Amino acid sequence: MNPLKLSAQFAAYVWYTEVRRGTSTPDEALRFAGRNWTTFLPAAHQGWGKLLMRVAGPGRAERGRQRRQMREVGGMTQVG
């Protein structure tokens, strides 16, 4: 996905949840962001999009779990 588009969608999602506070569901906010992200392009930043992609990237949780298991198997009980 394009980082600029992801950043614009995130901005649309956050805006919608703030404006419709208490009356919207996450699914409604996602639909709004998917339909209206182009309106939020002026507020988007490519760096934020890259950060969001890195944080939500596939396998992130799995890699952390594997590192913990490797430390435990290797005799190290330190978690971090």
Summary of the structure (lengths in Angstrom):
residues: 80
radius of gyration: 17.8
end to end distance: 30.6
largest distance: 53.7
contacts: 189
relative contact order: 0.17
helix: 74%
strand: 0%
